[in-house]
Amino acid sequence: MATRLAVVSFLNTRPLVHALETGRIEHRFELSYHVPSRCAERLHSGKADAALIPSIEVARGTVPYSIVPEVGISSRGAVRSVLLLHRTEPPDIRTLALDVNSRTSNVLSRIVLQKRYRCTPDILHAPPDPGRMLDDADAAVIIGDAALAVETTSCCVIDLGKAWDELTGLPFVYACWAGRSDALNPGQTRQLIRAKALGVREIPHIAATCASTQSGSAEFYADFMGRKIRYDFGRADLEGLNLFFRYAHEMGSIGNIPKLRFYPQS
């Protein structure tokens, strides 16, 4: 039986699954594609065996989850695809519209507003339409491909990856492969690690393919995947993720701070 993997359907995940999709790695995974919040829902409900989930959802599973080591979606500094748009000065934000597709970045936005600006706005949830969101709220969180399409010179923007880096000096982990402890065997864990390595090498090709169907240039997408996004998960990423969980717990966004555990490779 194939192992069911739920994959985030944004551009930033392409290097992690490109080798699986193109047959560079023979595997027995069944891939399905969803927005981040839906990936989390499928994992929590048992409709996926493992998933590329928003990092906050590691703390929200019905059972303790294990994480694939050495692989993540993170940034150290500006990320460009996780934005807080605002029409008033940050300390004066009273209402915040959160992207219904997001989980981790929604919590991150509230942490940044509280820690940096002592701002605790009322929360709305809305589809990722910047114009409509800002009609109803003082600020809005936009993530993923919708954020990449935002013309940042035409509005007031806080890049939440940069804001986290300035606040903590640590990387921010947006997503990781996770699942129940028995969902992946060591061989499958190694396949996902190898898929990342192969996919990172193919970023120029992935970027060119994306540019053929999207509005941005190949150079724009290559810079995003090759420089803005980081696909490794190391000691500093672990430290950043644990600090994020601590702040999220302080805010009441998660009930407990999870003890992170990883799938074995052998």
C-alpha positions in Angstrom: 0.0 0.0 0.0 1.3 3.5 -0.9 2.1 5.9 1.9 -0.1 9.0 1.5 1.8 12.3 1.5 -0.1 15.6 1.6 2.0 18.3 0.0 1.6 22.1 0.2 0.6 23.3 -3.3 2.9 26.5 -3.2 5.9 27.2 -5.2 8.2 27.0 -2.2 7.6 23.3 -1.9 8.6 22.3 -5.4 12.2 21.5 -4.7 11.1 19.0 -2.0 9.0 16.9 -4.3 10.4 17.5 -7.8 12.5 14.3 -7.7 9.5 12.3 -6.5 7.3 13.7 -9.3 9.8 13.2 -12.1 10.8 9.7 -11.2 14.4 10.6 -10.2 13.6 8.6 -7.1 11.6 5.4 -7.2 9.1 5.4 -4.3 5.8 4.2 -3.0 4.4 7.6 -2.0 1.0 8.8 -3.1 1.1 12.6 -3.4 -1.8 14.9 -3.0 -1.7 18.7 -3.1 -3.4 21.2 -0.8 -3.1 24.6 0.8 -1.2 24.5 4.2 -4.2 24.5 6.4 -5.7 21.6 4.4 -2.5 19.5 4.6 -2.7 19.9 8.4 -6.4 18.9 8.5 -5.7 15.8 6.4 -2.8 14.7 8.7 -4.8 15.3 11.9 -7.8 13.4 10.5 -5.8 10.4 9.3 -6.5 11.1 5.6 -2.7 11.4 5.1 0.0 9.3 6.6 2.5 12.1 6.6 2.4 15.7 5.4 4.3 18.8 4.7 2.5 20.7 7.4 2.7 24.3 8.9 5.2 24.0 11.8 2.6 25.2 14.3 0.6 22.1 13.6 3.3 19.8 15.0 2.0 21.1 18.3 -1.7 20.4 17.5 -1.7 16.8 16.5 -4.0 14.3 18.1 -0.9 12.2 18.8 2.8 13.1 19.0 4.3 13.6 15.6 7.8 12.8 14.3 9.6 15.0 11.9 11.8 14.1 8.9 15.3 15.3 9.8 17.4 17.6 7.7 14.4 18.9 5.7 12.3 22.0 6.2 11.0 25.2 4.7 12.6 28.1 6.5 14.1 31.5 6.1 16.8 33.6 7.8 15.8 37.1 7.0 13.4 38.4 4.4 11.4 35.6 2.8 9.1 37.6 0.4 6.2 35.0 0.6 5.0 35.7 4.1 3.8 39.3 4.3 1.9 41.5 6.7 0.2 44.3 4.7 -0.9 47.3 6.7 -2.7 50.6 6.1 -2.0 52.1 9.6 1.2 52.2 11.6 1.9 48.8 13.2 1.3 50.0 16.8 -2.1 51.4 15.8 -3.4 48.2 14.1 -6.7 47.3 15.7 -8.0 44.6 13.3 -6.0 42.0 11.5 -7.3 39.8 8.7 -5.6 36.4 8.6 -5.3 34.2 5.5 -7.6 31.2 5.8 -4.9 29.1 4.0 -2.3 29.8 6.7 -1.7 28.4 10.2 2.0 29.1 11.1 2.3 32.6 9.5 -0.9 33.7 11.2 0.6 32.9 14.6 3.9 34.5 13.6 2.1 37.7 12.6 0.5 38.0 16.1 3.8 37.3 17.8 5.6 40.0 15.8 2.9 42.6 16.4 2.8 41.8 20.1 6.6 41.5 20.8 7.7 44.4 18.5 4.8 46.8 18.6 2.8 45.9 21.8 -0.1 45.4 19.5 -2.9 42.8 20.0 -5.5 43.4 17.3 -8.9 41.8 16.9 -8.7 38.9 14.5 -10.7 38.2 11.3 -10.3 35.3 8.9 -10.6 35.8 5.2 -9.6 34.4 1.8 -6.3 35.7 0.5 -7.5 38.8 -1.4 -5.3 41.7 -0.2 -7.7 44.5 -1.4 -10.8 43.0 0.3 -8.9 42.1 3.4 -7.7 45.6 3.8 -11.2 47.0 3.2 -12.3 45.1 6.3 -9.2 45.4 8.5 -6.2 47.6 9.3 -3.8 44.8 8.3 -3.7 41.5 6.5 -1.5 38.4 6.4 -0.8 37.0 2.9 1.3 33.9 2.3 2.6 31.7 -0.5 2.0 32.4 -4.2 -0.5 35.1 -3.4 2.2 37.0 -1.5 4.7 36.6 -4.3 2.2 38.3 -6.6 1.9 41.4 -4.3 3.6 44.5 -5.6 5.4 45.4 -2.5 6.3 48.9 -3.6 2.7 49.9 -3.8 1.7 49.2 -0.1 3.0 49.2 3.4 4.6 45.8 4.0 6.3 43.9 6.9 8.2 40.9 5.7 7.5 38.5 8.6 10.6 36.5 7.9 12.8 39.6 8.3 10.8 40.7 11.3 11.4 37.4 13.1 15.1 37.5 12.3 15.3 41.0 13.7 13.4 40.0 16.8 15.3 36.7 17.6 18.4 36.4 15.4 17.2 32.9 14.5 15.8 31.2 11.4 12.1 30.8 11.1 10.7 27.3 10.2 7.4 27.6 8.3 6.8 23.9 7.5 8.3 20.4 7.8 7.5 16.8 6.9 5.7 15.3 9.9 3.5 12.4 10.7 2.7 9.6 13.2 5.8 7.9 14.5 5.2 4.7 12.4 4.1 6.5 9.2 7.6 6.5 7.6 10.2 3.8 7.7 14.0 4.7 7.6 14.2 4.1 3.9 11.3 6.5 3.2 12.9 9.0 5.5 16.1 8.8 3.5 14.1 9.2 0.2 12.6 12.5 1.4 16.0 13.8 2.5 17.5 12.8 -0.9 14.6 14.3 -2.8 15.3 17.6 -1.1 19.0 17.4 -2.1 18.1 16.6 -5.8 15.4 19.2 -5.9 17.6 22.0 -4.6 20.0 21.3 -7.5 17.1 21.6 -9.9 15.9 25.1 -8.7 17.0 26.9 -11.9 14.9 24.4 -14.0 11.9 24.6 -11.6 12.1 28.4 -11.7 12.1 28.4 -15.5 9.1 26.1 -15.7 7.2 28.3 -13.2 8.1 31.4 -15.2 6.5 29.9 -18.3 3.1 29.8 -16.6 3.3 32.6 -14.0 3.8 36.4 -14.2 7.3 36.5 -12.6 10.6 35.9 -14.3 12.8 32.8 -14.0 15.3 35.0 -12.1 12.7 36.1 -9.6 11.6 32.5 -8.8 15.2 31.2 -8.7 16.1 33.9 -6.3 13.1 33.1 -4.1 13.7 29.4 -4.0 17.5 29.6 -4.1 18.1 32.5 -1.7 15.0 33.5 0.2 13.9 29.9 1.2 16.1 27.5 3.0 15.4 23.7 2.8 17.7 22.4 5.5 16.8 21.8 9.1 19.7 22.2 11.4 20.6 23.2 15.0 19.7 26.8 14.5 16.4 25.9 12.9 15.6 23.7 15.8 16.4 26.5 18.2 14.2 28.9 16.3 11.3 26.5 16.1 11.4 25.8 19.8 11.4 29.6 20.5 8.4 29.9 18.2 6.5 27.2 20.1 7.3 29.0 23.4 6.0 32.3 22.2 2.9 30.6 20.6 2.2 28.9 24.0 2.6 32.2 25.8 -0.1 33.6 23.5 -2.4 30.7 24.0 -2.1 29.6 20.3 -1.1 26.1 21.4 -1.9 24.1 24.6 1.5 22.6 25.1 5.1 23.0 23.8 5.9 19.8 22.0 9.0 17.8 22.5 10.4 17.5 19.0 11.2 14.0 17.8 12.6 12.9 14.4 12.2 9.8 12.2 15.3 7.5 12.3 17.3 7.1 9.1 18.5 3.6 9.9 
